[in-house]
Amino acid sequence: MAFGSEIKLGNISENWLFEIAGTSSTTLRFAFSDYIDSGNFYHGVISNKPSIRESINLKNSTSRTSSLSISIPDFNYKGKPVSQLIWGTSVYFINRVVTVKSVVNQQTAVVIGYFRLNEVTQESNTISLSMASHRP
């Protein structure tokens, strides 16, 4: 991905897109800010700045699987609180694939990783979604 002159000027803006595939062809789409990619709307509701870390130690033959967490408010999603969709329906999101994409300066979205949603918690009006690297 080439940045062109933006890299020299420091005018780089990045938006991460999270696509959480549930059962019954239901997909949740979240981002740092509202965005449309390939006709799909991503709700700009992520309130934290997640980071991805993985490590490999060749000397000791060990590795650490990356993890990632995002926080979102319990916002109105298609007429109902998003928490109601996550917990109150027959659609399941736990252990399902999460695709994470990066969009730099409104250019084409690039996949930066695949994760597995392993925990969803809610405290007050904030929902936390924790993910781990998706391993086949």
N, CA, C and O atoms as CSV, one atom per row, in Angstrom:
chain,resi,resn,atom,element,x,y,z
A,1,MET,N,N,0.861,-1.163,0.000
A,1,MET,CA,C,0.000,0.000,0.000
A,1,MET,C,C,0.908,1.227,0.000
A,1,MET,O,O,1.704,1.404,0.923
A,2,ALA,N,N,0.803,2.050,-0.994
A,2,ALA,CA,C,1.619,3.263,-1.095
A,2,ALA,C,C,0.861,4.454,-0.525
A,2,ALA,O,O,-0.339,4.611,-0.752
A,3,PHE,N,N,1.574,5.284,0.215
A,3,PHE,CA,C,0.946,6.448,0.819
A,3,PHE,C,C,1.106,7.700,-0.022
A,3,PHE,O,O,0.393,8.679,0.199
A,4,GLY,N,N,2.011,7.698,-0.970
A,4,GLY,CA,C,2.226,8.884,-1.787
A,4,GLY,C,C,2.808,10.015,-0.958
A,4,GLY,O,O,3.663,9.788,-0.102
A,5,SER,N,N,2.352,11.216,-1.208
A,5,SER,CA,C,2.896,12.392,-0.513
A,5,SER,C,C,2.385,12.526,0.919
A,5,SER,O,O,2.934,13.314,1.689
A,6,GLU,N,N,1.342,11.774,1.295
A,6,GLU,CA,C,0.804,11.881,2.645
A,6,GLU,C,C,1.845,11.541,3.709
A,6,GLU,O,O,1.851,12.130,4.790
A,7,ILE,N,N,2.726,10.587,3.396
A,7,ILE,CA,C,3.724,10.166,4.372
A,7,ILE,C,C,4.683,11.305,4.698
A,7,ILE,O,O,5.160,11.400,5.829
A,8,LYS,N,N,4.971,12.164,3.738
A,8,LYS,CA,C,5.874,13.292,3.962
A,8,LYS,C,C,5.192,14.402,4.746
A,8,LYS,O,O,5.833,15.088,5.542
A,9,LEU,N,N,3.909,14.579,4.526
A,9,LEU,CA,C,3.174,15.663,5.176
A,9,LEU,C,C,2.587,15.252,6.522
A,9,LEU,O,O,2.178,16.110,7.305
A,10,GLY,N,N,2.541,13.960,6.796
A,10,GLY,CA,C,1.941,13.486,8.042
A,10,GLY,C,C,0.422,13.531,8.014
A,10,GLY,O,O,-0.213,13.561,9.068
A,11,ASN,N,N,-0.170,13.537,6.826
A,11,ASN,CA,C,-1.626,13.607,6.680
A,11,ASN,C,C,-2.231,12.224,6.499
A,11,ASN,O,O,-2.968,11.986,5.543
A,12,ILE,N,N,-1.926,11.324,7.402
A,12,ILE,CA,C,-2.439,9.964,7.289
A,12,ILE,C,C,-3.547,9.763,8.323
A,12,ILE,O,O,-3.348,9.969,9.520
A,13,SER,N,N,-4.710,9.359,7.835
A,13,SER,CA,C,-5.802,9.011,8.743
A,13,SER,C,C,-6.150,7.547,8.488
A,13,SER,O,O,-6.265,7.108,7.344
A,14,GLU,N,N,-6.314,6.809,9.576
A,14,GLU,CA,C,-6.591,5.383,9.457
A,14,GLU,C,C,-7.891,5.051,10.169
A,14,GLU,O,O,-8.184,5.592,11.235
A,15,ASN,N,N,-8.656,4.169,9.578
A,15,ASN,CA,C,-9.906,3.678,10.150
A,15,ASN,C,C,-9.855,2.160,10.128
A,15,ASN,O,O,-9.604,1.562,9.082
A,16,TRP,N,N,-10.087,1.540,11.261
A,16,TRP,CA,C,-10.147,0.084,11.315
A,16,TRP,C,C,-11.593,-0.347,11.205
A,16,TRP,O,O,-12.480,0.252,11.812
A,17,LEU,N,N,-11.824,-1.397,10.423
A,17,LEU,CA,C,-13.154,-1.948,10.214
A,17,LEU,C,C,-13.209,-3.348,10.822
A,17,LEU,O,O,-12.347,-4.183,10.545
A,18,PHE,N,N,-14.211,-3.602,11.641
A,18,PHE,CA,C,-14.394,-4.897,12.278
A,18,PHE,C,C,-15.674,-5.514,11.754
A,18,PHE,O,O,-16.747,-4.918,11.849
A,19,GLU,N,N,-15.558,-6.705,11.203
A,19,GLU,CA,C,-16.701,-7.424,10.651
A,19,GLU,C,C,-16.856,-8.727,11.427
A,19,GLU,O,O,-16.041,-9.638,11.288
A,20,ILE,N,N,-17.906,-8.813,12.246
A,20,ILE,CA,C,-18.120,-9.970,13.112
A,20,ILE,C,C,-19.231,-10.823,12.513
A,20,ILE,O,O,-20.401,-10.439,12.524
A,21,ALA,N,N,-18.848,-11.985,11.992
A,21,ALA,CA,C,-19.804,-12.876,11.335
A,21,ALA,C,C,-20.524,-13.716,12.377
A,21,ALA,O,O,-19.896,-14.448,13.142
A,22,GLY,N,N,-21.832,-13.607,12.401
A,22,GLY,CA,C,-22.640,-14.421,13.306
A,22,GLY,C,C,-23.327,-15.528,12.538
A,22,GLY,O,O,-23.147,-15.668,11.328
A,23,THR,N,N,-24.110,-16.307,13.246
A,23,THR,CA,C,-24.897,-17.346,12.584
A,23,THR,C,C,-26.075,-16.685,11.872
A,23,THR,O,O,-26.320,-15.492,12.053
A,24,SER,N,N,-26.782,-17.432,11.087
A,24,SER,CA,C,-27.973,-16.956,10.358
A,24,SER,C,C,-27.672,-15.780,9.436
A,24,SER,O,O,-28.517,-14.904,9.253
A,25,SER,N,N,-26.477,-15.756,8.855
A,25,SER,CA,C,-26.064,-14.703,7.910
A,25,SER,C,C,-26.143,-13.296,8.501
A,25,SER,O,O,-26.314,-12.325,7.764
A,26,THR,N,N,-26.022,-13.181,9.811
A,26,THR,CA,C,-26.034,-11.886,10.479
A,26,THR,C,C,-24.596,-11.452,10.718
A,26,THR,O,O,-23.789,-12.221,11.240
A,27,THR,N,N,-24.276,-10.223,10.338
A,27,THR,CA,C,-22.932,-9.698,10.506
A,27,THR,C,C,-23.000,-8.331,11.168
A,27,THR,O,O,-23.750,-7.455,10.738
A,28,LEU,N,N,-22.205,-8.161,12.223
A,28,LEU,CA,C,-22.068,-6.851,12.871
A,28,LEU,C,C,-20.857,-6.163,12.280
A,28,LEU,O,O,-19.815,-6.788,12.084
A,29,ARG,N,N,-20.989,-4.872,11.994
A,29,ARG,CA,C,-19.884,-4.114,11.412
A,29,ARG,C,C,-19.646,-2.850,12.227
A,29,ARG,O,O,-20.526,-1.999,12.351
A,30,PHE,N,N,-18.427,-2.742,12.785
A,30,PHE,CA,C,-18.053,-1.598,13.605
A,30,PHE,C,C,-16.770,-0.979,13.062
A,30,PHE,O,O,-15.990,-1.645,12.381
A,31,ALA,N,N,-16.558,0.299,13.369
A,31,ALA,CA,C,-15.352,1.009,12.931
A,31,ALA,C,C,-15.061,2.143,13.898
A,31,ALA,O,O,-15.856,2.424,14.795
A,32,PHE,N,N,-13.905,2.804,13.708
A,32,PHE,CA,C,-13.588,3.984,14.515
A,32,PHE,C,C,-14.516,5.137,14.151
A,32,PHE,O,O,-14.975,5.880,15.019
A,33,SER,N,N,-14.783,5.273,12.858
A,33,SER,CA,C,-15.721,6.296,12.394
A,33,SER,C,C,-16.587,5.682,11.299
A,33,SER,O,O,-16.180,4.713,10.659
A,34,ASP,N,N,-17.785,6.240,11.079
A,34,ASP,CA,C,-18.708,5.699,10.082
A,34,ASP,C,C,-18.000,5.532,8.748
A,34,ASP,O,O,-17.242,6.401,8.317
A,35,TYR,N,N,-18.262,4.390,8.096
A,35,TYR,CA,C,-17.581,4.112,6.833
A,35,TYR,C,C,-18.419,3.137,6.015
A,35,TYR,O,O,-19.100,2.278,6.575
A,36,ILE,N,N,-18.369,3.269,4.698
A,36,ILE,CA,C,-19.037,2.336,3.792
A,36,ILE,C,C,-17.960,1.665,2.953
A,36,ILE,O,O,-17.162,2.337,2.300
A,37,ASP,N,N,-17.941,0.335,2.975
A,37,ASP,CA,C,-16.981,-0.444,2.196
A,37,ASP,C,C,-17.738,-1.521,1.442
A,37,ASP,O,O,-18.426,-2.342,2.049
A,38,SER,N,N,-17.616,-1.521,0.133
A,38,SER,CA,C,-18.293,-2.501,-0.726
A,38,SER,C,C,-19.787,-2.559,-0.449
A,38,SER,O,O,-20.383,-3.636,-0.469
A,39,GLY,N,N,-20.394,-1.403,-0.189
A,39,GLY,CA,C,-21.826,-1.322,0.048
A,39,GLY,C,C,-22.251,-1.680,1.464
A,39,GLY,O,O,-23.442,-1.641,1.775
A,40,ASN,N,N,-21.309,-2.025,2.322
A,40,ASN,CA,C,-21.618,-2.376,3.715
A,40,ASN,C,C,-21.293,-1.191,4.619
A,40,ASN,O,O,-20.218,-0.598,4.525
A,41,PHE,N,N,-22.246,-0.854,5.500
A,41,PHE,CA,C,-22.064,0.271,6.414
A,41,PHE,C,C,-21.439,-0.210,7.715
A,41,PHE,O,O,-21.924,-1.159,8.332
A,42,TYR,N,N,-20.364,0.446,8.128
A,42,TYR,CA,C,-19.687,0.156,9.390
A,42,TYR,C,C,-20.010,1.287,10.353
A,42,TYR,O,O,-19.750,2.454,10.061
A,43,HIS,N,N,-20.580,0.937,11.504
A,43,HIS,CA,C,-20.962,1.925,12.511
A,43,HIS,C,C,-19.714,2.426,13.236
A,43,HIS,O,O,-18.959,1.634,13.799
A,44,GLY,N,N,-19.501,3.719,13.221
A,44,GLY,CA,C,-18.347,4.319,13.877
A,44,GLY,C,C,-18.556,4.454,15.364
A,44,GLY,O,O,-18.779,5.560,15.857
A,45,VAL,N,N,-18.488,3.354,16.095
A,45,VAL,CA,C,-18.821,3.354,17.513
A,45,VAL,C,C,-17.691,2.875,18.423
A,45,VAL,O,O,-17.853,2.889,19.643
A,46,ILE,N,N,-16.567,2.457,17.876
A,46,ILE,CA,C,-15.482,1.936,18.702
A,46,ILE,C,C,-14.882,3.083,19.500
A,46,ILE,O,O,-14.483,4.102,18.936
A,47,SER,N,N,-14.820,2.910,20.820
A,47,SER,CA,C,-14.392,4.004,21.686
A,47,SER,C,C,-12.954,3.873,22.188
A,47,SER,O,O,-12.447,4.794,22.830
A,48,ASN,N,N,-12.293,2.760,21.913
A,48,ASN,CA,C,-10.895,2.615,22.330
A,48,ASN,C,C,-10.002,2.450,21.105
A,48,ASN,O,O,-10.499,2.306,19.989
A,49,LYS,N,N,-8.707,2.469,21.306
A,49,LYS,CA,C,-7.742,2.275,20.222
A,49,LYS,C,C,-7.020,0.950,20.454
A,49,LYS,O,O,-6.032,0.905,21.186
A,50,PRO,N,N,-7.505,-0.132,19.835
A,50,PRO,CA,C,-6.890,-1.443,20.047
A,50,PRO,C,C,-5.547,-1.565,19.335
A,50,PRO,O,O,-5.248,-0.805,18.414
A,51,SER,N,N,-4.753,-2.520,19.768
A,51,SER,CA,C,-3.490,-2.804,19.092
A,51,SER,C,C,-3.328,-4.318,18.984
A,51,SER,O,O,-3.858,-5.078,19.794
A,52,ILE,N,N,-2.587,-4.731,17.967
A,52,ILE,CA,C,-2.358,-6.149,17.703
A,52,ILE,C,C,-0.882,-6.435,17.984
A,52,ILE,O,O,0.009,-5.736,17.501
A,53,ARG,N,N,-0.648,-7.485,18.782
A,53,ARG,CA,C,0.733,-7.870,19.099
A,53,ARG,C,C,0.857,-9.384,18.995
A,53,ARG,O,O,0.028,-10.123,19.526
A,54,GLU,N,N,1.891,-9.833,18.311
A,54,GLU,CA,C,2.240,-11.245,18.252
A,54,GLU,C,C,3.745,-11.335,18.423
A,54,GLU,O,O,4.479,-10.422,18.043
A,55,SER,N,N,4.197,-12.432,18.992
A,55,SER,CA,C,5.638,-12.606,19.126
A,55,SER,C,C,6.014,-14.057,18.869
A,55,SER,O,O,5.251,-14.979,19.158
A,56,ILE,N,N,7.208,-14.233,18.320
A,56,ILE,CA,C,7.760,-15.557,18.058
A,56,ILE,C,C,9.187,-15.565,18.590
A,56,ILE,O,O,9.983,-14.686,18.257
A,57,ASN,N,N,9.511,-16.556,19.416
A,57,ASN,CA,C,10.855,-16.721,19.940
A,57,ASN,C,C,11.419,-17.988,19.322
A,57,ASN,O,O,11.089,-19.092,19.756
A,58,LEU,N,N,12.276,-17.837,18.302
A,58,LEU,CA,C,12.817,-18.998,17.602
A,58,LEU,C,C,13.794,-19.779,18.471
A,58,LEU,O,O,13.902,-20.998,18.342
A,59,LYS,N,N,14.499,-19.091,19.346
A,59,LYS,CA,C,15.471,-19.755,20.221
A,59,LYS,C,C,14.780,-20.736,21.169
A,59,LYS,O,O,15.264,-21.850,21.369
A,60,ASN,N,N,13.654,-20.327,21.750
A,60,ASN,CA,C,12.923,-21.181,22.690
A,60,ASN,C,C,11.759,-21.926,22.054
A,60,ASN,O,O,11.055,-22.674,22.733
A,61,SER,N,N,11.555,-21.730,20.772
A,61,SER,CA,C,10.447,-22.357,20.042
A,61,SER,C,C,9.099,-22.067,20.691
A,61,SER,O,O,8.289,-22.972,20.894
A,62,THR,N,N,8.868,-20.799,21.014
A,62,THR,CA,C,7.594,-20.391,21.608
A,62,THR,C,C,6.990,-19.258,20.799
A,62,THR,O,O,7.682,-18.545,20.072
A,63,SER,N,N,5.700,-19.114,20.943
A,63,SER,CA,C,5.018,-17.992,20.288
A,63,SER,C,C,3.874,-17.536,21.176
A,63,SER,O,O,3.376,-18.292,22.011
A,64,ARG,N,N,3.468,-16.297,20.987
A,64,ARG,CA,C,2.331,-15.748,21.718
A,64,ARG,C,C,1.267,-15.362,20.708
A,64,ARG,O,O,1.538,-14.636,19.752
A,65,THR,N,N,0.072,-15.843,20.922
A,65,THR,CA,C,-1.048,-15.513,20.058
A,65,THR,C,C,-1.530,-14.114,20.385
A,65,THR,O,O,-1.624,-13.728,21.550
A,66,SER,N,N,-1.826,-13.375,19.358
A,66,SER,CA,C,-2.279,-12.011,19.587
A,66,SER,C,C,-3.719,-11.988,20.071
A,66,SER,O,O,-4.507,-12.895,19.805
A,67,SER,N,N,-4.030,-10.933,20.780
A,67,SER,CA,C,-5.399,-10.708,21.224
A,67,SER,C,C,-5.750,-9.259,20.940
A,67,SER,O,O,-4.876,-8.422,20.710
A,68,LEU,N,N,-7.016,-8.987,20.961
A,68,LEU,CA,C,-7.508,-7.677,20.576
A,68,LEU,C,C,-8.833,-7.456,21.278
A,68,LEU,O,O,-9.656,-8.368,21.354
A,69,SER,N,N,-9.048,-6.253,21.793
A,69,SER,CA,C,-10.324,-5.933,22.447
A,69,SER,C,C,-10.828,-4.596,21.953
A,69,SER,O,O,-10.060,-3.652,21.768
A,70,ILE,N,N,-12.131,-4.528,21.742
A,70,ILE,CA,C,-12.749,-3.252,21.386
A,70,ILE,C,C,-13.896,-2.985,22.347
A,70,ILE,O,O,-14.506,-3.908,22.888
A,71,SER,N,N,-14.171,-1.715,22.546
A,71,SER,CA,C,-15.291,-1.291,23.389
A,71,SER,C,C,-16.250,-0.473,22.552
A,71,SER,O,O,-15.842,0.384,21.768
A,72,ILE,N,N,-17.541,-0.752,22.729
A,72,ILE,CA,C,-18.574,-0.013,22.004
A,72,ILE,C,C,-19.683,0.350,22.991
A,72,ILE,O,O,-19.880,-0.349,23.985
A,73,PRO,N,N,-20.400,1.428,22.725
A,73,PRO,CA,C,-21.572,1.718,23.562
A,73,PRO,C,C,-22.730,0.803,23.162
A,73,PRO,O,O,-22.729,0.233,22.071
A,74,ASP,N,N,-23.699,0.667,24.034
A,74,ASP,CA,C,-24.900,-0.109,23.710
A,74,ASP,C,C,-25.816,0.796,22.884
A,74,ASP,O,O,-26.815,1.314,23.384
A,75,PHE,N,N,-25.459,0.976,21.612
A,75,PHE,CA,C,-26.151,1.915,20.743
A,75,PHE,C,C,-27.341,1.264,20.042
A,75,PHE,O,O,-27.504,0.044,20.079
A,76,ASN,N,N,-28.162,2.084,19.409
A,76,ASN,CA,C,-29.347,1.621,18.694
A,76,ASN,C,C,-28.918,1.028,17.352
A,76,ASN,O,O,-28.387,1.734,16.494
A,77,TYR,N,N,-29.151,-0.264,17.181
A,77,TYR,CA,C,-28.753,-0.983,15.975
A,77,TYR,C,C,-30.002,-1.556,15.321
A,77,TYR,O,O,-30.607,-2.494,15.841
A,78,LYS,N,N,-30.382,-0.999,14.197
A,78,LYS,CA,C,-31.589,-1.423,13.474
A,78,LYS,C,C,-32.822,-1.412,14.359
A,78,LYS,O,O,-33.627,-2.343,14.327
A,79,GLY,N,N,-32.968,-0.353,15.152
A,79,GLY,CA,C,-34.168,-0.161,15.953
A,79,GLY,C,C,-34.141,-0.754,17.351
A,79,GLY,O,O,-35.076,-0.545,18.124
A,80,LYS,N,N,-33.086,-1.491,17.693
A,80,LYS,CA,C,-32.989,-2.114,19.013
A,80,LYS,C,C,-31.574,-1.942,19.549
A,80,LYS,O,O,-30.643,-1.743,18.769
A,81,PRO,N,N,-31.396,-2.013,20.863
A,81,PRO,CA,C,-30.033,-1.957,21.413
A,81,PRO,C,C,-29.183,-3.110,20.863
A,81,PRO,O,O,-29.664,-4.236,20.733
A,82,VAL,N,N,-27.941,-2.825,20.548
A,82,VAL,CA,C,-27.063,-3.855,19.989
A,82,VAL,C,C,-26.878,-5.004,20.972
A,82,VAL,O,O,-26.683,-6.145,20.553
A,83,SER,N,N,-26.934,-4.723,22.267
A,83,SER,CA,C,-26.814,-5.785,23.275
A,83,SER,C,C,-27.936,-6.806,23.123
A,83,SER,O,O,-27.729,-7.994,23.373
A,84,GLN,N,N,-29.101,-6.365,22.721
A,84,GLN,CA,C,-30.229,-7.273,22.532
A,84,GLN,C,C,-29.948,-8.233,21.380
A,84,GLN,O,O,-30.333,-9.400,21.447
A,85,LEU,N,N,-29.285,-7.762,20.328
A,85,LEU,CA,C,-28.922,-8.631,19.210
A,85,LEU,C,C,-27.837,-9.623,19.636
A,85,LEU,O,O,-27.876,-10.796,19.264
A,86,ILE,N,N,-26.873,-9.138,20.419
A,86,ILE,CA,C,-25.759,-9.999,20.829
A,86,ILE,C,C,-26.218,-11.098,21.783
A,86,ILE,O,O,-25.795,-12.245,21.643
A,87,TRP,N,N,-27.087,-10.766,22.761
A,87,TRP,CA,C,-27.484,-11.735,23.781
A,87,TRP,C,C,-28.927,-12.211,23.681
A,87,TRP,O,O,-29.242,-13.303,24.154
A,88,GLY,N,N,-29.807,-11.426,23.082
A,88,GLY,CA,C,-31.225,-11.737,23.175
A,88,GLY,C,C,-31.855,-12.414,21.983
A,88,GLY,O,O,-33.081,-12.432,21.874
A,89,THR,N,N,-31.064,-12.971,21.084
A,89,THR,CA,C,-31.636,-13.633,19.909
A,89,THR,C,C,-30.986,-14.994,19.718
A,89,THR,O,O,-30.131,-15.403,20.503
A,90,SER,N,N,-31.393,-15.681,18.681
A,90,SER,CA,C,-30.807,-16.991,18.376
A,90,SER,C,C,-29.543,-16.874,17.533
A,90,SER,O,O,-28.991,-17.890,17.110
A,91,VAL,N,N,-29.076,-15.655,17.284
A,91,VAL,CA,C,-27.845,-15.430,16.526
A,91,VAL,C,C,-26.670,-15.519,17.499
A,91,VAL,O,O,-26.682,-14.897,18.561
A,92,TYR,N,N,-25.655,-16.300,17.124
A,92,TYR,CA,C,-24.489,-16.473,17.986
A,92,TYR,C,C,-23.267,-15.818,17.359
A,92,TYR,O,O,-23.046,-15.917,16.153
A,93,PHE,N,N,-22.476,-15.146,18.195
A,93,PHE,CA,C,-21.268,-14.486,17.720
A,93,PHE,C,C,-20.002,-15.061,18.366
A,93,PHE,O,O,-18.912,-14.933,17.808
A,94,ILE,N,N,-20.139,-15.690,19.529
A,94,ILE,CA,C,-18.981,-16.257,20.221
A,94,ILE,C,C,-18.358,-17.362,19.360
A,94,ILE,O,O,-19.067,-18.181,18.776
A,95,ASN,N,N,-17.025,-17.371,19.293
A,95,ASN,CA,C,-16.231,-18.313,18.505
A,95,ASN,C,C,-16.445,-18.176,17.001
A,95,ASN,O,O,-16.136,-19.093,16.240
A,96,ARG,N,N,-16.961,-17.061,16.586
A,96,ARG,CA,C,-17.158,-16.805,15.159
A,96,ARG,C,C,-16.018,-15.916,14.645
A,96,ARG,O,O,-15.327,-15.276,15.438
A,97,VAL,N,N,-15.823,-15.875,13.346
A,97,VAL,CA,C,-14.715,-15.144,12.734
A,97,VAL,C,C,-14.956,-13.637,12.742
A,97,VAL,O,O,-16.046,-13.159,12.430
A,98,VAL,N,N,-13.909,-12.910,13.106
A,98,VAL,CA,C,-13.901,-11.451,13.056
A,98,VAL,C,C,-12.816,-11.055,12.060
A,98,VAL,O,O,-11.647,-11.399,12.235
A,99,THR,N,N,-13.208,-10.333,11.022
A,99,THR,CA,C,-12.253,-9.835,10.043
A,99,THR,C,C,-11.941,-8.388,10.372
A,99,THR,O,O,-12.847,-7.569,10.525
A,100,VAL,N,N,-10.649,-8.074,10.480
A,100,VAL,CA,C,-10.223,-6.718,10.795
A,100,VAL,C,C,-9.534,-6.149,9.561
A,100,VAL,O,O,-8.600,-6.743,9.022
A,101,LYS,N,N,-10.015,-4.983,9.125
A,101,LYS,CA,C,-9.460,-4.312,7.952
A,101,LYS,C,C,-8.963,-2.927,8.335
A,101,LYS,O,O,-9.400,-2.348,9.330
A,102,SER,N,N,-8.057,-2.414,7.542
A,102,SER,CA,C,-7.547,-1.069,7.738
A,102,SER,C,C,-7.797,-0.259,6.471
A,102,SER,O,O,-7.575,-0.735,5.358
A,103,VAL,N,N,-8.263,0.968,6.663
A,103,VAL,CA,C,-8.464,1.889,5.553
A,103,VAL,C,C,-7.616,3.119,5.845
A,103,VAL,O,O,-7.810,3.786,6.861
A,104,VAL,N,N,-6.682,3.415,4.959
A,104,VAL,CA,C,-5.816,4.575,5.132
A,104,VAL,C,C,-6.214,5.624,4.117
A,104,VAL,O,O,-6.244,5.359,2.915
A,105,ASN,N,N,-6.520,6.816,4.602
A,105,ASN,CA,C,-6.897,7.956,3.749
A,105,ASN,C,C,-8.001,7.622,2.752
A,105,ASN,O,O,-7.922,7.997,1.582
A,106,GLN,N,N,-9.024,6.919,3.214
A,106,GLN,CA,C,-10.212,6.613,2.406
A,106,GLN,C,C,-9.903,5.780,1.171
A,106,GLN,O,O,-10.689,5.777,0.224
A,107,GLN,N,N,-8.769,5.070,1.159
A,107,GLN,CA,C,-8.437,4.210,0.034
A,107,GLN,C,C,-9.073,2.844,0.232
A,107,GLN,O,O,-9.945,2.695,1.089
A,108,THR,N,N,-8.667,1.859,-0.526
A,108,THR,CA,C,-9.233,0.514,-0.451
A,108,THR,C,C,-8.905,-0.140,0.884
A,108,THR,O,O,-7.781,-0.037,1.377
A,109,ALA,N,N,-9.891,-0.811,1.461
A,109,ALA,CA,C,-9.698,-1.522,2.723
A,109,ALA,C,C,-8.788,-2.729,2.509
A,109,ALA,O,O,-8.928,-3.459,1.528
A,110,VAL,N,N,-7.852,-2.932,3.445
A,110,VAL,CA,C,-6.907,-4.040,3.386
A,110,VAL,C,C,-7.088,-4.886,4.638
A,110,VAL,O,O,-7.106,-4.354,5.748
A,111,VAL,N,N,-7.221,-6.196,4.470
A,111,VAL,CA,C,-7.372,-7.089,5.619
A,111,VAL,C,C,-6.046,-7.148,6.373
A,111,VAL,O,O,-4.998,-7.420,5.787
A,112,ILE,N,N,-6.107,-6.888,7.687
A,112,ILE,CA,C,-4.899,-6.959,8.501
A,112,ILE,C,C,-4.919,-8.148,9.462
A,112,ILE,O,O,-3.916,-8.417,10.124
A,113,GLY,N,N,-6.030,-8.855,9.548
A,113,GLY,CA,C,-6.052,-10.033,10.396
A,113,GLY,C,C,-7.422,-10.667,10.527
A,113,GLY,O,O,-8.456,-10.037,10.303
A,114,TYR,N,N,-7.391,-11.930,10.897
A,114,TYR,CA,C,-8.608,-12.684,11.195
A,114,TYR,C,C,-8.527,-13.114,12.654
A,114,TYR,O,O,-7.498,-13.613,13.110
A,115,PHE,N,N,-9.609,-12.916,13.370
A,115,PHE,CA,C,-9.647,-13.224,14.783
A,115,PHE,C,C,-10.877,-14.067,15.083
A,115,PHE,O,O,-11.724,-14.290,14.218
A,116,ARG,N,N,-10.958,-14.534,16.331
A,116,ARG,CA,C,-12.101,-15.300,16.803
A,116,ARG,C,C,-12.643,-14.571,18.024
A,116,ARG,O,O,-11.901,-14.286,18.964
A,117,LEU,N,N,-13.932,-14.271,18.009
A,117,LEU,CA,C,-14.555,-13.599,19.148
A,117,LEU,C,C,-14.675,-14.601,20.284
A,117,LEU,O,O,-15.381,-15.601,20.158
A,118,ASN,N,N,-13.982,-14.338,21.409
A,118,ASN,CA,C,-14.000,-15.323,22.490
A,118,ASN,C,C,-14.666,-14.839,23.769
A,118,ASN,O,O,-14.898,-15.640,24.675
A,119,GLU,N,N,-14.983,-13.540,23.868
A,119,GLU,CA,C,-15.662,-13.075,25.075
A,119,GLU,C,C,-16.385,-11.759,24.804
A,119,GLU,O,O,-15.865,-10.868,24.133
A,120,VAL,N,N,-17.595,-11.665,25.344
A,120,VAL,CA,C,-18.369,-10.431,25.269
A,120,VAL,C,C,-18.854,-10.126,26.679
A,120,VAL,O,O,-19.499,-10.956,27.320
A,121,THR,N,N,-18.535,-8.928,27.151
A,121,THR,CA,C,-18.982,-8.516,28.479
A,121,THR,C,C,-19.628,-7.142,28.381
A,121,THR,O,O,-19.367,-6.378,27.451
A,122,GLN,N,N,-20.470,-6.845,29.355
A,122,GLN,CA,C,-21.116,-5.539,29.385
A,122,GLN,C,C,-21.051,-4.984,30.794
A,122,GLN,O,O,-21.376,-5.662,31.769
A,123,GLU,N,N,-20.627,-3.739,30.877
A,123,GLU,CA,C,-20.594,-3.031,32.146
A,123,GLU,C,C,-21.273,-1.696,31.924
A,123,GLU,O,O,-20.795,-0.856,31.161
A,124,SER,N,N,-22.388,-1.515,32.599
A,124,SER,CA,C,-23.190,-0.314,32.426
A,124,SER,C,C,-23.645,-0.226,30.968
A,124,SER,O,O,-24.359,-1.108,30.490
A,125,ASN,N,N,-23.242,0.821,30.264
A,125,ASN,CA,C,-23.672,1.031,28.882
A,125,ASN,C,C,-22.552,0.738,27.883
A,125,ASN,O,O,-22.646,1.136,26.721
A,126,THR,N,N,-21.487,0.044,28.321
A,126,THR,CA,C,-20.345,-0.256,27.454
A,126,THR,C,C,-20.208,-1.757,27.270
A,126,THR,O,O,-20.235,-2.518,28.237
A,127,ILE,N,N,-20.062,-2.174,26.021
A,127,ILE,CA,C,-19.879,-3.582,25.670
A,127,ILE,C,C,-18.433,-3.770,25.243
A,127,ILE,O,O,-17.921,-3.022,24.410
A,128,SER,N,N,-17.778,-4.769,25.816
A,128,SER,CA,C,-16.397,-5.097,25.452
A,128,SER,C,C,-16.392,-6.417,24.692
A,128,SER,O,O,-16.993,-7.400,25.125
A,129,LEU,N,N,-15.702,-6.425,23.548
A,129,LEU,CA,C,-15.598,-7.622,22.723
A,129,LEU,C,C,-14.124,-7.998,22.661
A,129,LEU,O,O,-13.301,-7.220,22.178
A,130,SER,N,N,-13.786,-9.199,23.153
A,130,SER,CA,C,-12.408,-9.670,23.166
A,130,SER,C,C,-12.219,-10.739,22.112
A,130,SER,O,O,-13.053,-11.629,21.944
A,131,MET,N,N,-11.094,-10.634,21.397
A,131,MET,CA,C,-10.800,-11.540,20.296
A,131,MET,C,C,-9.395,-12.111,20.437
A,131,MET,O,O,-8.522,-11.496,21.050
A,132,ALA,N,N,-9.189,-13.287,19.866
A,132,ALA,CA,C,-7.878,-13.913,19.804
A,132,ALA,C,C,-7.591,-14.259,18.344
A,132,ALA,O,O,-8.511,-14.342,17.530
A,133,SER,N,N,-6.329,-14.457,18.017
A,133,SER,CA,C,-5.979,-14.806,16.649
A,133,SER,C,C,-6.772,-16.030,16.206
A,133,SER,O,O,-6.923,-16.995,16.954
A,134,HIS,N,N,-7.266,-15.972,14.999
A,134,HIS,CA,C,-8.048,-17.080,14.447
A,134,HIS,C,C,-7.070,-18.092,13.884
A,134,HIS,O,O,-6.341,-17.807,12.934
A,135,ARG,N,N,-7.062,-19.267,14.473
A,135,ARG,CA,C,-6.170,-20.332,14.017
A,135,ARG,C,C,-7.027,-21.463,13.462
A,135,ARG,O,O,-7.948,-21.924,14.136
A,136,PRO,N,N,-6.740,-21.915,12.248
A,136,PRO,CA,C,-7.529,-23.008,11.675
A,136,PRO,C,C,-7.373,-24.284,12.462
A,136,PRO,O,O,-7.971,-25.302,12.112
